[in-house]
Amino acid sequence: MTDEHHPSPDVPQPTLPGSAQPVAAPGTYRARLHAHRAALAASAAGAPSTTTQDAAADAVSDGRTIATVAADTEDPLEAWWRPIPTPAPDPIRSSLDTGLPAPSSASFGGGAEGTATGAAPEAPSGILSPGFPFPDGDPVARHRYGPDGPQDSPSYERAGEDPESLGDVASVRSRWGHPGAEDGTAQPRLRDRLPRGRRLAGLIVGMLALVVLGTAAGSGMLYARADLTDTNKAFTSNTTSLYFGDGKTALSTLVVQNRTTIPYAQIPASMRDAAVAAENRSYWTDPGVSVQGMARATLAMVSGKQVQGGSTITQQYVKLVYLSQDRTLTRKVKEIAYALKVANTRSKDQVLGDYLNTVFFGRDAYGVQAAAKAWFGKDAKDLTIGQSAVLAAVIQNSSILDPSIDPENLPRLQARYEYVLSGMLEMGSITRAQYDQFHNHLPPTPVQTPEKRYQGPQGFLVNMVEQELKRLGFTEAQINGGGLRVTTTFDPKAQQAAQDAAQKYQAKAAGNVPGAPAGDLHAAIASVDSRTGEVLALYGGDDFVKNSRNWATTARMTGSTFKAFGLVAGLRDGFTLRSTFNGNTFQLDRQPMPVRNEFNTNYGPAVSLQYATQESINTAFVDLVHQMQGGPKKVMKAANDAGAPSGTGWGNYDRMVLGEPEVSPLNMASAYATITNGGMRYSSHVVREVRDMSGKVLYKTDAKGEQAIEPDIARDTTYALQQVTTQGTGTSVSALNRPVAGKTGTAGVEDKIYAAWFVGATPRVSTAVMYVAGGDGQSDLDPYAMPGDRTFFGAGYPAKTWLQYMSVATQGDPVEKFAEPSYAARPRLRG
């Protein structure tokens, strides 16, 4: 079969003067070689001649290596430049890219000479024509970003990629024509547009660059100065993984670049072979640099064009890890120096493994492990041959190969995939049977659900973990790129229960106000393990990204939940649960506003401290504080001892015990945990353990409690709080069917309610629930009150939220009783 690209053997071929050897078809490398030899012969006869350097420059301008010219001519002048094999053309790729039938495997023989029977003519790199494979991926040069990731500018640095390939296939063919075209459309190539002097200058500069660099043995100034310890930190970073308290359920990740470095042995052979087939088929034999790429970069420099170059895997790696992304000759020369040094100091396996753990694969994935997760939802070690070929294919430029970005990328991915597979077959990496299995069967590339590091309620947890790691002394680099494995304290079931309960009753309450602004009502939950201080669950808001205010750590007025600290202070001062105080409205020290109870209810002139706690009687608690010398300070100390830090609203006045002091739900949960745990205080925390990438423990929580409140005082206070849930204002939570010590709280000024609470604990779990309204949490809650309620009580939505959450959080816990009260009477303190 004959066509314009495969001349028939019956057609007489031109010969050199005085020789019977035929000249290859016009436009082939062989033809150029014969022309060179003819010029030498003519020179011997006294005619003007073409220098060997011109022939080399011609070859370089075509994208062919000088090494090949030297090998073909066997010219002693150029024998110093070691030949580098040229990859065989890919018939499958050619067929896919051109739409023409794929030639049989027998038609692709002949090697560098390209003259064997049935051999395909050689195609100059970057010159596209029917029947020739694309050089290395589709010739779409206006890439969104290159293989270095989103920050990379458009990259052409691929072995065999034409620096002048601009536009789509049709425009490239229209502009450049093809070898042997006879329709007059072929345009002058770069070598034809450059004066001979400039071509020669390019070759000389390239040679000088090599001299400056020195040999692979280590001579040369730039080689000696290449510092392999000074890396680009982002490209050596690893993803820090956060886990829930079970150590298995993933919470989130913290990253500079989404990367999880894995050992070389865990990278499957198919992935390693696919990467070599896609990016650098001479990888196992080359010295770490591409002579062709160096020559092309030099030529581009002297022609005034942007520096280009076909980079080996080693060169790509050093560009990522050690150099900038500048496209200058200086950077290119440094790249070669670093590549030579890396190649001389590390094994091929090590370099390839480092490369595959570093390079960008698209979909926010750096390194093969992250890529396997992002593209196929599996670990790298489980990749199939086909999946490995896909990942190797997209290294070149994921933005124009990922169908999830644009469905029109699918044909390009298919073509590139076939190119990789054919390369693996050609290199002997896979068998013909394996090739046939995956050929024309592009694996599905489903879009994985992107990780929502800060979106939704879990964003608050991630942020809290970050802040605690900083307080523990971990650096920013360790936290976001150190590859840490952080086990948090959060219980996955409890966390989901907190989210469900908060969102359910928050929505119900908001529904009571037609037309209320979305997100104007805020429910917050904080739950801790009373015996360790571990934060089991926390709900700080609907979405950290939309509103980063964490309502579970935001202090607001505490209402009657603060009375627990007044109770502790009174018992410390010598009062007992049986001591009595004024339960009626009364005037305090000539203050203009009388002390009164909710709805002006009077309970009698003498009510016990236990009953006052059970019914949340304001007047009795103000009377208690007033009777203690330095009462307000003693109440504040009791709160501090329990774990509630001082803040806004804390002051030296008797009424402060009614709950104007502001405390966050997390601190209130911790404070009640101290009281109900026999007075033992544990600091709340969200990080249980931190390990490095090797598994070494860098930090482990040492849960040492402190006896902050006297045991007998804690027992009596807990007993009084139990009466709240069995026969007082918080009886609705008795449905939990286990002992609960808790307190309702409603904080308001005049006729407005600014916060509503329920704080309660079982012997193991202490939980605080708070509701506030408005962007700053300072708006009136009354419009959101439960139907039938006169105000937004803590016994309403807050208690319901608490009950639903605790029903899940305490599942599996044994039903435990609190310690019996002591009823101990202490001497009255007078100062």
Residue pairs with C-beta under 8 A, 6 or more apart in sequence:
2 8
2 11
3 131
4 180
4 181
4 182
5 25
5 121
5 129
5 130
5 131
5 178
5 179
5 180
6 120
6 121
6 131
7 13
7 25
9 117
13 22
13 23
13 24
14 22
14 23
15 21
15 22
15 23
16 23
16 34
16 37
16 38
16 41
17 38
17 41
17 42
18 41
21 34
23 30
23 31
23 34
24 30
24 31
24 33
24 34
24 114
24 115
24 121
25 31
25 121
25 179
25 180
26 179
26 180
27 179
27 180
27 181
28 114
28 121
28 122
28 179
28 180
29 59
29 62
29 64
29 68
29 72
29 114
29 122
29 124
30 113
30 114
30 115
30 122
32 55
32 58
32 59
32 62
33 55
33 69
33 72
33 73
35 50
36 50
36 52
36 55
36 73
37 73
39 49
39 50
40 49
40 50
42 48
42 49
43 49
51 200
52 73
52 75
52 77
52 78
53 200
53 203
54 196
54 199
54 200
55 69
55 73
56 66
56 69
56 70
56 78
56 203
57 191
57 196
57 199
57 200
57 202
57 203
57 299
58 191
58 199
59 65
59 66
59 68
59 69
60 66
60 191
60 199
60 202
60 203
60 292
60 295
60 296
60 299
61 189
61 190
61 191
61 192
61 194
61 199
61 299
62 124
62 125
62 127
62 189
62 191
63 124
63 125
63 126
63 127
63 135
63 160
63 162
63 292
63 296
64 86
64 124
64 125
64 292
65 83
65 84
65 86
65 291
65 292
65 295
66 78
66 81
66 203
66 291
66 292
66 295
67 81
67 82
67 83
67 84
67 291
67 292
68 83
68 84
68 86
68 112
69 78
70 78
70 79
70 81
70 83
71 83
71 112
72 112
72 113
81 291
82 291
84 282
84 286
84 290
84 291
84 292
85 112
85 282
85 285
86 112
86 122
87 160
87 281
87 282
87 423
87 426
88 108
88 111
88 426
89 108
89 120
89 123
89 132
89 133
90 133
90 418
90 419
90 422
90 423
90 426
91 102
91 103
91 104
91 105
91 107
91 108
91 120
91 133
91 422
92 102
92 418
92 419
92 421
92 422
92 439
93 133
93 134
93 415
93 418
93 419
93 422
94 100
94 102
94 103
94 131
94 132
94 133
94 134
95 101
95 102
95 103
96 414
96 415
96 418
97 133
97 134
97 138
97 169
97 415
98 130
98 131
98 132
100 130
100 131
103 120
103 131
106 118
107 118
107 119
107 120
108 119
108 120
109 116
109 117
109 118
109 119
110 116
110 118
110 119
110 120
112 122
113 119
114 120
114 121
114 122
120 131
120 132
121 179
121 180
123 129
123 132
123 133
123 179
124 179
125 135
125 160
125 161
125 162
126 135
126 139
126 161
126 162
126 163
126 164
126 165
126 176
127 162
127 176
127 178
127 179
127 189
128 134
128 139
128 165
128 169
128 172
128 173
128 176
128 178
129 173
129 177
129 178
129 179
129 181
130 178
132 178
132 179
133 419
134 415
134 419
135 158
135 160
135 161
135 162
135 165
136 158
136 159
136 160
136 161
136 396
136 419
137 158
137 161
137 396
137 397
137 412
137 416
137 419
138 169
138 400
138 412
138 415
138 416
139 162
139 165
139 166
139 167
139 168
139 169
139 172
140 167
140 168
140 400
140 412
141 154
141 156
141 165
141 166
141 167
142 154
142 166
142 167
143 154
143 155
143 397
143 399
143 400
144 154
144 397
144 399
144 400
145 151
145 152
145 153
145 154
145 397
145 399
146 152
146 153
146 154
146 155
146 157
146 397
147 155
147 316
147 359
147 360
147 395
147 396
147 397
147 398
148 155
148 319
148 320
148 325
148 359
148 360
149 257
149 360
149 366
150 360
151 325
152 325
152 360
153 325
153 327
155 397
156 162
156 163
156 165
156 308
157 293
157 308
157 309
157 310
157 311
157 315
157 316
157 319
158 279
158 310
158 311
158 396
159 279
159 280
159 281
159 282
159 290
159 292
159 293
159 310
159 311
159 312
160 310
161 310
163 296
163 300
163 305
163 306
163 308
164 176
164 190
165 172
166 172
166 175
167 175
174 185
175 187
176 186
176 187
176 189
177 183
177 185
177 186
177 187
178 186
190 299
190 303
191 199
194 202
194 302
194 303
198 302
198 303
199 299
199 302
201 302
202 295
202 298
202 299
202 301
202 302
202 303
203 295
203 298
203 299
205 298
205 301
205 302
206 294
206 295
206 297
206 298
206 299
209 294
209 298
209 333
209 336
210 294
212 220
212 221
212 222
212 333
213 220
213 222
213 223
213 333
213 336
213 337
213 340
214 220
214 221
214 223
216 287
216 340
216 343
216 344
217 344
218 224
218 341
218 344
220 337
222 333
222 334
222 337
223 337
223 340
223 341
225 337
226 322
226 334
226 337
226 338
226 341
227 322
228 322
228 338
228 341
228 342
228 345
230 322
231 321
231 322
232 320
232 321
232 322
232 323
233 256
233 477
233 481
234 256
234 257
234 481
235 257
235 320
235 321
235 358
235 366
236 321
236 358
236 481
237 255
237 256
237 257
237 259
237 477
237 480
237 481
237 482
237 483
238 259
238 260
238 261
238 481
238 482
238 483
238 693
239 253
239 254
239 255
239 257
239 258
239 259
239 260
239 370
239 481
239 483
240 253
240 254
240 255
240 478
240 479
240 480
240 481
240 482
240 483
240 484
240 485
240 486
241 250
241 253
241 260
241 484
241 485
241 486
242 250
242 251
242 252
242 253
242 254
242 462
242 465
242 486
242 488
243 249
243 250
243 251
243 485
243 486
243 487
243 488
244 250
244 251
244 488
244 490
244 491
244 492
244 495
245 487
245 488
245 489
245 490
245 491
245 492
245 534
245 536
245 688
246 491
246 492
247 487
249 492
251 458
251 461
251 462
251 465
251 488
251 490
252 451
252 452
252 453
252 458
252 461
252 462
253 451
253 453
254 453
254 462
254 466
254 479
254 480
255 453
255 480
255 481
256 480
256 481
257 366
257 481
258 364
258 365
258 366
258 370
258 374
259 357
259 358
259 365
259 366
259 367
259 369
259 370
260 367
260 369
260 370
260 483
261 357
261 367
261 369
261 483
261 693
262 357
262 367
262 368
262 369
262 380
262 381
263 353
264 349
264 350
264 352
264 353
266 369
266 379
266 380
266 381
267 353
267 356
267 368
267 380
267 381
268 380
268 381
268 382
268 383
268 388
269 429
270 383
270 384
270 385
270 388
270 389
270 429
270 430
271 356
271 368
271 380
271 383
271 388
271 391
271 392
272 352
272 356
273 388
273 424
273 427
273 429
273 430
274 385
274 388
274 389
274 391
274 392
274 393
274 420
274 424
274 429
275 313
275 352
275 355
275 356
275 392
275 395
276 283
276 284
276 313
276 352
276 427
276 429
277 389
277 392
277 420
277 421
277 423
277 424
277 426
277 427
277 429
278 389
278 392
278 393
278 395
278 396
278 416
278 419
278 420
278 423
279 313
279 316
279 392
279 395
279 396
280 286
280 312
280 313
280 314
281 423
281 426
281 427
282 312
283 312
283 313
283 314
283 348
283 352
284 348
286 312
286 314
287 340
287 343
288 312
288 314
288 315
288 339
288 340
288 342
288 343
288 344
288 351
289 312
289 314
289 315
289 336
289 339
289 340
289 343
290 309
290 310
290 311
290 312
290 315
292 310
293 309
293 310
293 311
293 312
293 315
294 309
294 332
294 336
296 308
296 309
296 310
297 307
297 308
297 309
297 329
297 332
298 329
300 306
300 307
300 308
300 309
301 307
301 329
306 327
307 327
307 328
307 329
307 331
307 332
309 315
309 332
311 319
311 335
312 339
313 351
313 352
313 355
314 339
314 342
314 343
314 351
314 355
315 335
315 336
315 339
316 355
316 359
317 339
317 342
317 351
317 354
317 355
317 358
317 359
318 335
318 338
318 339
318 342
319 325
319 335
320 358
320 359
321 354
321 358
322 338
323 331
323 334
323 335
323 338
324 331
342 351
343 351
346 354
356 367
356 368
357 367
357 368
357 369
358 366
358 367
359 366
359 367
359 395
360 366
360 395
360 398
361 367
361 368
361 370
361 371
361 374
361 375
361 391
361 394
361 395
361 398
362 371
362 374
362 375
362 394
362 398
362 399
362 401
362 402
363 371
363 374
363 375
363 398
363 402
363 404
363 448
364 370
364 374
364 450
365 371
365 373
365 374
365 375
368 380
368 391
369 379
369 380
371 380
371 391
372 378
372 379
372 380
372 382
372 383
372 387
372 391
373 379
373 448
374 448
375 387
375 390
375 391
375 394
375 445
375 448
376 383
376 387
376 443
376 445
376 446
377 446
377 448
383 391
384 438
384 443
385 421
385 424
385 430
385 434
385 437
385 438
386 417
386 421
386 438
386 441
386 442
386 443
387 443
389 417
389 420
389 421
389 424
389 438
390 413
390 417
390 442
390 443
390 445
392 420
393 401
393 413
393 416
393 417
393 419
393 420
394 401
394 402
394 413
394 416
396 416
398 405
399 405
400 406
400 409
400 412
401 409
401 412
401 413
401 416
402 409
402 413
402 445
403 409
403 410
403 413
403 445
404 445
404 447
413 442
413 445
414 442
417 442
418 439
418 440
421 430
421 435
421 438
421 439
422 435
424 430
424 435
425 431
425 432
425 435
452 458
452 459
453 459
453 462
454 462
454 463
454 544
454 545
455 543
455 544
455 545
456 542
456 543
456 544
456 545
457 499
457 539
457 540
457 541
457 542
457 543
457 544
458 495
458 544
459 543
459 544
459 545
459 548
460 538
460 539
460 540
460 541
460 544
460 550
460 552
461 488
461 490
461 495
461 538
461 686
462 544
463 544
463 548
463 550
464 535
464 538
464 550
464 553
464 686
465 486
465 488
465 686
465 687
466 479
468 685
468 686
468 687
469 478
469 479
469 486
469 687
469 690
470 476
470 479
472 687
472 690
472 699
474 482
474 484
474 690
474 698
474 699
475 482
478 484
482 692
482 693
483 692
483 693
484 690
484 691
484 692
484 693
484 698
485 690
485 691
485 692
485 693
485 695
486 687
486 689
486 690
487 687
487 688
487 689
487 690
488 686
488 687
488 688
489 529
489 534
489 535
489 536
489 685
489 686
489 687
489 688
490 535
490 536
490 537
490 538
490 686
491 536
491 537
491 809
493 808
493 809
493 811
494 527
494 536
494 537
494 805
494 808
494 809
495 536
495 537
495 538
496 808
497 537
497 804
497 805
497 807
497 808
497 809
498 525
498 527
498 537
498 538
498 539
498 805
498 809
499 539
500 804
500 805
501 525
501 539
501 801
501 802
501 804
501 805
502 523
502 524
502 525
502 539
502 769
502 801
502 805
503 523
503 542
504 801
504 804
505 523
505 797
505 800
505 801
505 804
506 521
506 522
506 523
506 771
508 797
509 521
509 523
509 771
509 784
509 786
509 797
510 516
510 520
510 521
510 784
512 783
512 784
512 785
512 786
512 787
513 783
513 784
516 783
516 784
519 542
519 546
519 547
520 773
520 774
520 775
520 779
521 771
521 773
521 781
521 784
522 541
522 551
522 771
522 772
522 773
522 777
523 539
523 551
523 769
523 770
523 771
523 797
523 801
524 539
524 540
524 541
524 551
524 552
524 554
524 665
524 769
524 770
524 771
524 772
525 537
525 538
525 539
525 552
525 665
525 767
525 768
525 769
525 801
525 802
525 805
526 535
526 537
526 538
526 539
526 552
526 553
526 664
526 665
526 666
526 668
526 669
526 767
526 768
527 535
527 536
527 537
527 538
527 669
527 765
527 766
527 767
527 768
527 805
527 809
528 534
528 535
528 536
528 666
528 669
528 670
528 673
528 684
528 765
528 766
528 767
529 536
529 673
529 764
529 765
530 673
530 674
530 676
530 677
530 682
530 761
530 763
530 764
530 765
530 766
531 677
531 680
531 682
531 705
531 764
532 682
532 701
532 703
533 670
533 673
533 682
533 683
533 684
533 685
533 703
533 705
534 684
534 685
534 686
534 688
534 701
534 703
535 666
535 684
535 685
535 686
536 765
536 809
537 805
537 809
538 552
538 666
538 686
539 552
540 549
540 550
540 551
540 552
540 553
541 547
541 549
541 550
541 551
544 550
551 665
551 770
551 772
551 777
552 664
552 665
552 666
552 770
553 664
553 665
553 666
554 664
554 777
555 647
555 648
555 662
555 663
555 664
555 667
556 662
556 663
556 664
556 747
556 754
556 755
556 770
556 772
556 777
557 649
557 659
557 660
557 661
557 662
557 747
557 754
557 755
558 659
558 661
558 662
558 663
558 668
558 745
558 747
558 755
558 757
559 658
559 659
559 744
559 745
559 746
559 747
559 748
559 755
559 756
559 757
559 794
560 616
560 618
560 658
560 659
560 743
560 744
560 745
560 746
560 757
560 794
561 659
561 668
561 743
561 744
561 745
561 757
561 758
561 759
561 768
561 794
562 639
562 656
562 657
562 658
562 659
562 661
562 663
562 745
563 613
563 616
563 621
563 657
563 658
563 659
563 743
564 613
564 642
564 671
564 672
564 675
564 717
564 721
564 743
565 635
565 636
565 638
565 639
565 642
565 644
565 657
565 671
566 621
566 624
566 625
566 635
566 638
566 657
567 609
567 613
567 717
567 720
568 638
568 641
568 642
568 675
568 709
568 713
568 714
568 717
569 625
569 628
569 631
569 634
569 635
569 637
569 638
570 579
570 609
570 624
570 625
570 628
571 577
571 713
571 716
571 717
571 826
572 634
572 638
572 710
572 713
572 826
572 829
573 628
573 631
573 634
573 826
573 828
573 829
574 825
574 826
574 827
574 828
574 829
575 609
575 624
575 828
576 609
576 716
576 823
576 824
576 825
577 608
577 609
577 610
577 716
577 719
577 720
577 821
577 823
578 608
578 609
578 610
578 823
579 608
579 609
580 606
580 607
580 608
580 609
581 606
581 607
581 609
581 612
581 619
581 620
581 621
581 623
581 624
581 627
582 605
582 606
582 607
582 619
582 620
582 623
583 597
583 602
583 603
583 604
583 605
583 606
583 607
583 612
583 617
583 619
583 620
584 602
584 603
584 604
584 605
584 619
585 594
585 595
585 596
585 597
585 600
585 602
585 619
586 594
586 595
586 619
586 623
587 594
587 595
588 594
588 595
588 622
588 626
588 654
588 655
589 626
595 618
595 619
595 622
595 623
595 655
596 618
596 619
597 603
597 617
597 618
597 619
598 616
598 618
598 746
599 790
603 611
603 612
603 615
603 617
603 619
603 620
607 615
607 617
607 620
609 620
609 624
609 720
610 719
610 720
610 723
611 617
612 620
612 621
612 624
613 720
613 721
613 723
613 724
613 728
613 743
614 720
614 723
614 724
614 727
614 728
614 729
615 728
615 729
616 724
616 728
616 729
616 743
616 744
618 658
621 657
621 658
622 654
622 655
622 657
622 658
624 631
624 657
625 631
625 632
625 635
625 654
625 656
625 657
626 654
628 634
628 829
629 829
629 830
629 831
630 831
631 654
632 651
632 652
632 653
632 654
632 656
632 657
633 652
635 656
635 657
636 646
636 650
636 656
636 661
638 709
639 646
639 661
639 663
639 671
640 646
641 674
641 681
641 708
641 709
642 670
642 671
642 672
642 674
642 675
642 681
642 708
642 709
643 667
643 670
643 671
643 673
643 674
643 681
643 683
643 684
643 708
644 663
644 667
644 668
644 670
644 671
645 663
645 667
646 661
647 661
647 662
647 663
648 661
648 662
649 656
649 660
649 661
649 662
650 656
650 661
650 662
651 661
659 745
659 747
660 747
663 671
665 757
665 768
665 769
665 770
666 684
666 768
667 684
668 757
668 759
668 768
668 770
669 684
669 759
669 766
669 767
669 768
670 681
670 682
670 683
670 684
670 766
672 721
672 741
672 742
672 743
672 759
672 760
672 761
672 766
672 768
673 681
673 682
673 761
673 766
674 680
674 681
674 682
674 708
674 709
674 714
675 709
675 714
675 717
675 718
675 721
675 741
675 761
676 714
676 718
676 721
676 741
676 761
676 762
676 763
676 766
676 818
677 705
677 714
677 763
678 711
678 714
678 715
678 819
679 707
679 708
679 709
679 710
679 711
679 713
679 714
680 705
680 706
680 707
680 708
681 705
681 706
681 707
681 708
681 709
682 703
682 704
682 705
682 706
685 701
687 699
687 701
688 700
688 701
689 697
689 699
689 700
689 701
690 697
690 698
690 699
690 700
691 697
691 698
692 698
709 717
712 822
712 824
715 818
715 819
715 820
715 821
715 822
716 821
716 822
716 823
716 824
718 741
718 818
718 819
718 821
719 741
719 818
719 820
719 821
720 821
721 741
721 742
721 743
721 760
722 739
722 740
722 741
722 818
724 730
724 741
724 742
724 743
724 744
725 731
725 733
725 734
725 740
725 741
725 742
725 760
726 734
729 744
729 793
729 794
729 795
730 740
730 742
730 743
730 744
730 758
730 760
730 794
730 795
730 799
732 795
732 799
732 800
732 803
733 740
733 742
733 758
733 760
733 799
733 802
733 803
733 806
734 740
735 803
736 762
736 803
736 806
736 807
736 810
737 815
738 762
738 810
738 813
738 815
738 816
739 762
739 763
739 815
739 816
739 817
739 818
740 760
740 761
740 762
740 806
741 760
741 761
741 818
742 758
742 759
742 760
742 761
742 802
743 757
743 758
743 759
743 760
744 757
744 758
744 793
744 794
744 795
744 798
744 799
745 755
745 756
745 757
745 758
745 759
745 794
746 753
746 755
746 756
746 757
746 791
746 792
746 793
746 794
747 753
747 754
747 755
747 756
747 757
748 754
748 791
751 782
752 780
752 782
753 780
753 781
753 782
753 791
753 792
754 772
754 777
754 778
754 779
754 780
754 781
755 770
755 771
755 772
755 777
755 781
756 770
756 771
756 781
756 792
756 793
756 794
756 796
756 797
756 798
757 768
757 769
757 770
757 771
757 794
757 798
758 768
758 769
758 794
758 795
758 798
758 799
758 801
758 802
759 766
759 767
759 768
759 769
760 766
760 767
760 802
760 806
761 767
762 806
762 810
762 813
762 816
763 816
763 817
763 818
764 810
764 813
764 816
765 806
765 809
765 810
765 813
767 802
767 805
767 806
767 809
769 798
769 799
769 801
769 802
769 805
770 798
771 781
771 784
771 792
771 797
771 798
772 778
772 779
772 781
773 779
773 780
773 781
773 784
781 792
782 791
782 792
784 792
784 797
785 791
785 792
785 793
785 796
786 792
786 793
786 796
786 797
789 796
